[in-house]
Amino acid sequence: MQNTLERFERLDALVNNAGIMLLGMALHATVEEWDRMVSLNVSALLHVTHAAVPYLIDAAVTSRRQVADIVNVSSTAGRVARPGSSVYNPTKFGLNGFTEALRQELLAERVRVGVVEPGTVQTELTNHLGDAVRDAALRQVSAIEPLRAQDVADAVGYIVTRERRVAVNEMLLRAGDQTW
Ligand SMILES: NC(=O)c1ccc[n+]([C@@H]2O[C@H](COP(=O)([O-])OP(=O)(O)OC[C@H]3O[C@@H](n4cnc5c(N)ncnc54)[C@H](OP(=O)(O)O)[C@@H]3O)[C@@H](O)[C@H]2O)c1
């Protein structure tokens, strides 16, 4: 946050995107993997948001647009639970709940809080998985054309460029062929 403020002198939008997805059946997972997911997908996100909110409130007051934004990157895994995803799921279900509560809390401050829920996106997300779990995950999506990172960036860009009267609270963005 300090680096950002030193560079730009203000903060108009926070996009909570960093995340990790360590898939695998609970029976075979390690608690260290679960701790890594909770630490980044939940705790780090909460800490960054806590640090950012005062500056966002200030930006909403001082900017010409009279609004500032938080956009949280959740997932279809924040809406649909599946085997192999038993801890990734609650990190994203929880994020959806945090988003909605914070949205209501910051309404009066003119800080919008929204969530984007992508389906399958072509990124490095599966690189952290072990070979067997990664192969199974990639097999599951092999028949569909994934979203591109730019598609998610477009969704975020759309949300943060709306006029103050418009609040895009939630955007579910599946790959076109995706059923779940
Ligand atoms: N890919 C999908 O299919 C998909 C679907 C739904 C939702 N999502 C969500 O999209 C978000 C972005 O993931 P991605 O698919 O773009 O995966 P990715 O290619 O692996 O990128 C992960 C991002 O998180 C950052 N990151 C990882 N560990 C970090 C740490 N300990 N501290 C700070 N930053 C860290 C990475 O930064 P560095 O590059 O600097 O390491 C990178 O920018 C995640 O929240 C993920 O859950 C992804």
PDBQT file of the ligand as one rigid body, heavy atoms in Angstrom, charges set to zero:
ROOT
HETATM    1  N1  LIG A 201      -7.367 -19.696 -13.546  1.00  0.00    +0.000 N 
HETATM    2  C1  LIG A 201      -8.617 -20.020 -13.273  1.00  0.00    +0.000 C 
HETATM    3  O1  LIG A 201      -9.191 -20.939 -13.888  1.00  0.00    +0.000 OA
HETATM    4  C2  LIG A 201      -9.351 -19.273 -12.206  1.00  0.00    +0.000 A 
HETATM    5  C3  LIG A 201     -10.738 -19.459 -12.127  1.00  0.00    +0.000 A 
HETATM    6  C4  LIG A 201     -11.457 -18.766 -11.150  1.00  0.00    +0.000 A 
HETATM    7  C5  LIG A 201     -10.809 -17.909 -10.296  1.00  0.00    +0.000 A 
HETATM    8  N2  LIG A 201      -9.450 -17.743 -10.383  1.00  0.00    +0.000 N 
HETATM    9  C6  LIG A 201      -8.828 -16.822  -9.433  1.00  0.00    +0.000 C 
HETATM   10  O2  LIG A 201      -8.112 -15.841 -10.157  1.00  0.00    +0.000 OA
HETATM   11  C7  LIG A 201      -7.112 -15.286  -9.327  1.00  0.00    +0.000 C 
HETATM   12  C8  LIG A 201      -5.811 -15.189 -10.114  1.00  0.00    +0.000 C 
HETATM   13  O3  LIG A 201      -5.339 -16.507 -10.368  1.00  0.00    +0.000 OA
HETATM   14  P1  LIG A 201      -4.704 -16.952 -11.767  1.00  0.00    +0.000 P 
HETATM   15  O4  LIG A 201      -5.608 -17.945 -12.387  1.00  0.00    +0.000 OA
HETATM   16  O5  LIG A 201      -4.283 -15.752 -12.558  1.00  0.00    +0.000 OA
HETATM   17  O6  LIG A 201      -3.452 -17.772 -11.229  1.00  0.00    +0.000 OA
HETATM   18  P2  LIG A 201      -1.878 -17.524 -11.437  1.00  0.00    +0.000 P 
HETATM   19  O7  LIG A 201      -1.566 -17.395 -12.896  1.00  0.00    +0.000 OA
HETATM   20  O8  LIG A 201      -1.213 -18.608 -10.658  1.00  0.00    +0.000 OA
HETATM   21  O9  LIG A 201      -1.648 -16.120 -10.747  1.00  0.00    +0.000 OA
HETATM   22  C9  LIG A 201      -1.734 -16.016  -9.346  1.00  0.00    +0.000 C 
HETATM   23  C10 LIG A 201      -1.455 -14.600  -8.930  1.00  0.00    +0.000 C 
HETATM   24  O10 LIG A 201      -1.415 -14.570  -7.498  1.00  0.00    +0.000 OA
HETATM   25  C11 LIG A 201      -0.177 -14.005  -7.088  1.00  0.00    +0.000 C 
HETATM   26  N3  LIG A 201       0.320 -14.687  -5.896  1.00  0.00    +0.000 N 
HETATM   27  C12 LIG A 201       0.467 -16.021  -5.715  1.00  0.00    +0.000 A 
HETATM   28  N4  LIG A 201       0.964 -16.268  -4.482  1.00  0.00    +0.000 NA
HETATM   29  C13 LIG A 201       1.155 -15.050  -3.894  1.00  0.00    +0.000 A 
HETATM   30  C14 LIG A 201       1.624 -14.650  -2.614  1.00  0.00    +0.000 A 
HETATM   31  N5  LIG A 201       1.985 -15.543  -1.686  1.00  0.00    +0.000 N 
HETATM   32  N6  LIG A 201       1.679 -13.329  -2.344  1.00  0.00    +0.000 NA
HETATM   33  C15 LIG A 201       1.285 -12.420  -3.280  1.00  0.00    +0.000 A 
HETATM   34  N7  LIG A 201       0.818 -12.748  -4.490  1.00  0.00    +0.000 NA
HETATM   35  C16 LIG A 201       0.740 -14.050  -4.794  1.00  0.00    +0.000 A 
HETATM   36  C17 LIG A 201       0.776 -14.226  -8.230  1.00  0.00    +0.000 C 
HETATM   37  O11 LIG A 201       1.777 -13.261  -8.183  1.00  0.00    +0.000 OA
HETATM   38  P3  LIG A 201       3.251 -13.586  -8.779  1.00  0.00    +0.000 P 
HETATM   39  O12 LIG A 201       3.059 -13.800 -10.238  1.00  0.00    +0.000 OA
HETATM   40  O13 LIG A 201       4.017 -12.377  -8.423  1.00  0.00    +0.000 OA
HETATM   41  O14 LIG A 201       3.691 -14.832  -8.092  1.00  0.00    +0.000 OA
HETATM   42  C18 LIG A 201      -0.122 -14.073  -9.435  1.00  0.00    +0.000 C 
HETATM   43  O15 LIG A 201      -0.264 -12.713  -9.764  1.00  0.00    +0.000 OA
HETATM   44  C19 LIG A 201      -7.024 -16.188  -8.089  1.00  0.00    +0.000 C 
HETATM   45  O16 LIG A 201      -7.682 -15.557  -7.008  1.00  0.00    +0.000 OA
HETATM   46  C20 LIG A 201      -7.787 -17.440  -8.526  1.00  0.00    +0.000 C 
HETATM   47  O17 LIG A 201      -8.359 -18.118  -7.414  1.00  0.00    +0.000 OA
HETATM   48  C21 LIG A 201      -8.718 -18.398 -11.327  1.00  0.00    +0.000 A 
ENDROOT
TORSDOF 0
